[in-house]
Structure formats: structure tokens, C-alpha cells
Amino acid sequence: MTKTETNANQTATDIGRELAESLNPGIEATLEERYGHLVPGIAESIVNFAYGQQYARPGLPIRDRYLATIAALTAQGGQTRPQLKINIAGGRKVGLTQHEIAEVIWQMALYGGLPAAINALNAAIEVFSEEEIG
């Protein structure tokens, strides 16, 4: 879904909630439960900005946005592992193949280094294994 495909009266938060729930069911509630007591409104802010204002933007297909996100998180290194796993799973939901994900991760060995790429491949293997179980 893109902003051009939505009702003109929807806010970025509404659009973000719909998209987030389709890609990562329960993510807003999880964010609120985990961080809301420390940073009130964080869940809504993330849903609004990440999903409503970024992933839902026109101009680039969502699967390409996921490839870019996976690449960036890979290049940043192991500290992004939880977010990387969430975005690999999201990428699979929008049609990325395991091979495409592995290739974009491996491409990041040039920019984030071999350890970052190997760590990201291990995260991807975990996500792919969870898909087979789930």
C-alpha cells in the first residue's frame, strides 16, 4: 500500500498502523509494552514515522525499501540484529526471496565488513528457519 492508494482522510499514523499490522502483527503493542513506560508515545511515533511516512511513501516499491533497510542494518553491524530480523521477516512478507536477502546482505560485506555480513547471514538463517517452523 502507498499513500496514493489510501483514503485521503487517513493520517500517517492510520496508514502506518494498517501497514505495520499487515507486516508485523502486534508490533505497536509490543513497542508500547516494552518501551512506553520509559518513552510515552514511542510506539505511535515509530508506527507514524517508520511505516506511515517512510515505508508507505510513493516512489519506491516496498520490497525495494526492505532491501535498502536490510542492507543498511547489515552494514551497521551486529548491534542491529533485532531490527534486522524484523526487517528480514517483513521483507519476506512483501515478496523478497531468501536468495535476494542473502545477496543484499553479502553485498554489504564490501561496506560493513565480513563480520557484519556473516552476522546478518546468521540472523537471516534464523528468520528462514522460523518460517519453516511457523
Residue frames relative to the residue before (quaternion, step in Angstrom):
aa qw qx qy qz dx dy dz
M 1.0000 0.0000 0.0000 0.0000 0.00 0.00 0.00
T 0.0989 -0.7653 0.6316 0.0746 3.56 -1.12 0.71
K 0.6891 -0.4662 0.3388 0.4392 3.55 -1.24 0.26
T 0.6443 0.5321 -0.3338 0.4363 3.59 1.03 -0.66
E 0.6881 0.4641 -0.2757 0.4849 3.60 1.23 -0.39
T 0.6394 0.5442 -0.3197 0.4392 3.58 1.24 -0.03
N 0.6539 -0.4803 0.4143 0.4124 3.52 -1.36 0.23
A 0.5131 -0.6783 0.4367 0.2933 3.59 -0.85 0.99
N 0.6620 0.5164 -0.3092 0.4466 3.62 1.16 -0.45
Q 0.5252 0.6364 -0.4164 0.3818 3.60 1.22 -0.14
T 0.3750 -0.6981 0.5622 0.2366 3.54 -1.09 0.75
A 0.6676 -0.4644 0.3787 0.4417 3.56 -1.31 0.17
T 0.6256 0.5307 -0.3434 0.4572 3.59 1.06 -0.68
D 0.6431 0.5131 -0.3244 0.4668 3.60 0.96 -0.84
I 0.6627 0.4966 -0.2960 0.4760 3.55 0.91 -0.96
G 0.6603 0.5229 -0.2961 0.4505 3.55 0.95 -0.92
R 0.6417 0.5253 -0.3269 0.4532 3.59 0.95 -0.86
E 0.6618 0.5111 -0.3063 0.4549 3.55 0.89 -0.93
L 0.6957 0.4675 -0.2727 0.4724 3.57 0.87 -0.95
A 0.6502 0.5208 -0.3140 0.4554 3.59 0.91 -0.92
E 0.6772 0.4950 -0.2992 0.4549 3.56 0.89 -0.90
S 0.6600 0.4973 -0.3228 0.4615 3.60 1.03 -0.66
L 0.7359 0.4143 -0.2261 0.4854 3.59 1.06 -0.72
N 0.7989 0.0785 0.0084 0.5963 3.58 1.02 -0.86
P 0.1792 -0.8314 0.5139 0.1121 3.60 0.44 1.17
G 0.8333 0.2137 -0.1833 0.4758 3.54 -0.94 0.99
I 0.4134 0.7480 -0.4580 0.2446 3.61 1.23 -0.03
E 0.6454 0.5196 -0.3461 0.4401 3.60 0.92 -0.76
A 0.6616 0.4925 -0.3037 0.4769 3.59 0.93 -0.87
T 0.6382 0.5264 -0.3252 0.4581 3.60 0.98 -0.79
L 0.6564 0.5054 -0.3048 0.4699 3.57 0.93 -0.90
E 0.6637 0.5050 -0.3047 0.4600 3.57 0.93 -0.91
E 0.6640 0.5088 -0.3047 0.4554 3.57 0.91 -0.90
R 0.7237 0.4570 -0.2483 0.4535 3.57 0.90 -0.93
Y 0.8388 0.2154 -0.0631 0.4959 3.59 0.84 -0.95
G 0.4962 0.7163 -0.4051 0.2768 3.60 1.18 -0.46
H 0.6476 0.5154 -0.3339 0.4510 3.60 1.03 -0.68
L 0.6798 0.4599 -0.2816 0.4971 3.60 1.19 -0.49
V 0.7924 0.0824 -0.0009 0.6044 3.55 0.97 -0.93
P 0.2356 -0.8019 0.5306 0.1413 3.60 0.08 1.24
G 0.8092 0.2604 -0.2178 0.4796 3.56 -0.96 0.94
I 0.4065 0.7407 -0.4645 0.2653 3.60 1.24 -0.03
A 0.6473 0.5330 -0.3352 0.4296 3.60 0.90 -0.85
E 0.6779 0.4756 -0.2938 0.4775 3.57 0.86 -0.92
S 0.6321 0.5368 -0.3336 0.4482 3.59 1.01 -0.77
I 0.6673 0.4902 -0.3021 0.4724 3.59 0.94 -0.87
V 0.6524 0.5056 -0.3154 0.4682 3.57 0.92 -0.89
N 0.6510 0.5152 -0.3135 0.4610 3.58 0.93 -0.88
F 0.7673 0.3975 -0.2217 0.4519 3.58 0.63 -1.12
A 0.7346 0.4415 -0.2600 0.4448 3.58 0.63 -1.12
Y 0.7883 0.3200 -0.1679 0.4979 3.57 0.77 -1.01
G 0.7390 0.4470 -0.2410 0.4428 3.60 0.81 -0.98
Q 0.7848 0.3190 -0.1674 0.5044 3.58 1.01 -0.78
Q 0.7483 0.3768 -0.2244 0.4977 3.61 1.11 -0.49
Y 0.7582 0.3830 -0.2342 0.4728 3.60 0.43 -1.15
A 0.7112 0.4556 -0.2663 0.4645 3.62 1.04 -0.65
R 0.4219 0.7197 -0.4633 0.2988 3.61 1.23 -0.01
P 0.4322 -0.6462 0.5464 0.3117 3.56 -1.14 0.54
G 0.6251 0.5964 -0.3826 0.3274 3.56 -1.26 0.16
L 0.7806 0.0696 -0.0427 0.6197 3.58 1.19 -0.46
P 0.4682 -0.6828 0.4714 0.3039 3.60 -0.73 0.96
I 0.6033 -0.6010 0.3886 0.3519 3.56 -1.04 0.77
R 0.6140 0.5395 -0.3661 0.4448 3.62 1.01 -0.66
D 0.6492 0.4965 -0.3202 0.4791 3.60 1.05 -0.68
R 0.6053 0.5390 -0.3500 0.4696 3.58 1.09 -0.68
Y 0.6508 0.5016 -0.3162 0.4743 3.59 1.02 -0.75
L 0.6114 0.5291 -0.3565 0.4682 3.62 0.99 -0.71
A 0.6651 0.4995 -0.3025 0.4654 3.58 0.92 -0.91
T 0.6523 0.5159 -0.3114 0.4599 3.58 0.98 -0.83
I 0.6503 0.5048 -0.3119 0.4743 3.58 0.93 -0.89
A 0.6431 0.5164 -0.3235 0.4637 3.58 0.96 -0.82
A 0.6824 0.4927 -0.2982 0.4502 3.59 0.82 -0.95
L 0.6730 0.4896 -0.3002 0.4660 3.57 0.89 -0.89
T 0.6118 0.5411 -0.3419 0.4648 3.57 1.08 -0.71
A 0.6968 0.4879 -0.2784 0.4460 3.57 0.79 -1.02
Q 0.6313 0.5398 -0.3345 0.4453 3.60 1.15 -0.57
G 0.5372 -0.6728 0.3739 0.3449 3.56 1.19 -0.32
G 0.8182 -0.3651 0.2101 0.3913 3.48 -1.46 0.03
Q 0.5915 0.5933 -0.3843 0.3877 3.61 1.08 -0.53
T 0.6724 0.4890 -0.3008 0.4672 3.61 1.22 -0.27
R 0.2829 0.8216 -0.4692 0.1576 3.61 1.29 0.07
P 0.6784 0.4764 -0.3372 0.4463 3.68 0.74 -0.83
Q 0.6769 0.4734 -0.2947 0.4804 3.58 0.95 -0.86
L 0.6070 0.5590 -0.3454 0.4469 3.57 1.07 -0.73
K 0.6666 0.4988 -0.3097 0.4593 3.58 0.87 -0.92
I 0.6355 0.5199 -0.3296 0.4660 3.60 0.97 -0.82
N 0.7204 0.4466 -0.2572 0.4640 3.58 0.90 -0.89
I 0.5768 0.5325 -0.3867 0.4840 3.60 1.12 -0.42
A 0.6527 0.4984 -0.3099 0.4791 3.59 0.94 -0.87
G 0.6465 0.5070 -0.3146 0.4754 3.59 0.98 -0.79
G 0.6396 0.5329 -0.3181 0.4537 3.55 1.00 -0.82
R 0.6254 0.5237 -0.3327 0.4732 3.55 1.04 -0.74
K 0.6613 0.5207 -0.3105 0.4417 3.60 1.01 -0.81
V 0.7198 0.3975 -0.2560 0.5083 3.60 1.13 -0.50
G 0.7227 -0.5135 0.2244 0.4045 3.57 1.22 0.43
L 0.4461 0.6668 -0.4889 0.3426 3.61 1.16 0.14
T 0.3712 -0.7177 0.5411 0.2330 3.55 -0.99 0.81
Q 0.6462 -0.4890 0.4014 0.4269 3.54 -1.26 0.29
H 0.6472 0.5289 -0.3171 0.4481 3.57 0.96 -0.84
E 0.6519 0.5072 -0.3229 0.4620 3.62 0.90 -0.84
I 0.6492 0.5097 -0.3112 0.4711 3.57 0.97 -0.87
A 0.6608 0.5023 -0.3078 0.4651 3.59 0.89 -0.91
E 0.6619 0.5130 -0.3101 0.4500 3.60 0.95 -0.81
V 0.6720 0.4714 -0.3189 0.4738 3.61 0.89 -0.81
I 0.6078 0.5294 -0.3480 0.4787 3.59 1.08 -0.65
W 0.6865 0.4820 -0.2970 0.4562 3.59 0.81 -0.96
Q 0.5896 0.5675 -0.3614 0.4469 3.61 1.08 -0.67
M 0.6612 0.5264 -0.3027 0.4407 3.59 1.07 -0.71
A 0.4422 0.6662 -0.4717 0.3717 3.61 1.25 -0.04
L 0.6181 0.5518 -0.3317 0.4511 3.59 1.17 -0.59
Y 0.7912 0.3508 -0.1448 0.4795 3.58 1.01 -0.81
G 0.7674 0.3040 -0.1735 0.5373 3.57 1.09 -0.63
G 0.5491 -0.6217 0.3780 0.4112 3.55 1.29 -0.27
L 0.6639 -0.5248 0.3723 0.3811 3.53 -1.28 0.42
P 0.6523 0.5073 -0.3555 0.4368 3.65 0.81 -0.77
A 0.6452 0.5163 -0.3261 0.4591 3.60 0.97 -0.83
A 0.6699 0.4928 -0.3029 0.4654 3.59 0.94 -0.86
I 0.6495 0.5022 -0.3221 0.4713 3.60 0.94 -0.81
N 0.6412 0.5131 -0.3252 0.4689 3.60 0.94 -0.82
A 0.6676 0.4915 -0.3000 0.4719 3.58 0.96 -0.82
L 0.6248 0.5195 -0.3444 0.4703 3.60 1.01 -0.71
N 0.6339 0.5159 -0.3312 0.4717 3.59 1.03 -0.73
A 0.6301 0.5118 -0.3326 0.4800 3.60 1.01 -0.74
A 0.6457 0.5200 -0.3187 0.4595 3.59 0.97 -0.84
I 0.6313 0.5296 -0.3325 0.4588 3.59 0.95 -0.85
E 0.6329 0.5249 -0.3312 0.4627 3.60 1.00 -0.78
V 0.6611 0.4946 -0.3073 0.4732 3.59 0.92 -0.90
F 0.6636 0.5030 -0.3121 0.4574 3.59 0.88 -0.88
S 0.6413 0.5192 -0.3149 0.4690 3.59 1.04 -0.75
E 0.6391 0.5196 -0.3158 0.4709 3.57 1.03 -0.80
E 0.6016 0.5539 -0.3508 0.4562 3.60 1.10 -0.68
E 0.6716 0.5078 -0.2946 0.4520 3.57 0.95 -0.90
I 0.6706 0.4873 -0.2898 0.4784 3.57 1.09 -0.76
G 0.7378 0.4717 -0.2214 0.4290 3.53 0.87 -1.09
